[in-house]
Amino acid sequence: MSPLRESLENASAPALRTIASLPRAVPFLAVLVLMVAGAFIPGWGWVLLAVVTLFLTWLLVLGWPRLTAPERLMRIAVVAIALAITVTQAVPR
């Protein structure tokens, strides 16, 4: 394991422990609420979407070595969709 990856995992451990101690529905509902709010709040709602996109990307990076190829593709697709929604909200027509 690279030193950068090891330091990222060590720095993320307290936050991951906190998230893991929550009931399973709480992180899911938090992401869902932020995504829906970000999609429907005009103007600055994209900031909420950006937070969710960064959170999902962080989880993807942390889980990458343990994921199978199909799991990686699915998670990349979810992050890409979240990013597309964020950019669409941040830069309207």
Buried (B, 14 or more C-beta within 10 A) or exposed (E): EEEEEEEBBEEBEEEEEEBEEEEEEEBEEBBEEBBEEBBEBEEEBBBBBBBBBBBBBBBBBBEEEEBEEEEEEEBBEBBEEBBEBBEEBBEEE
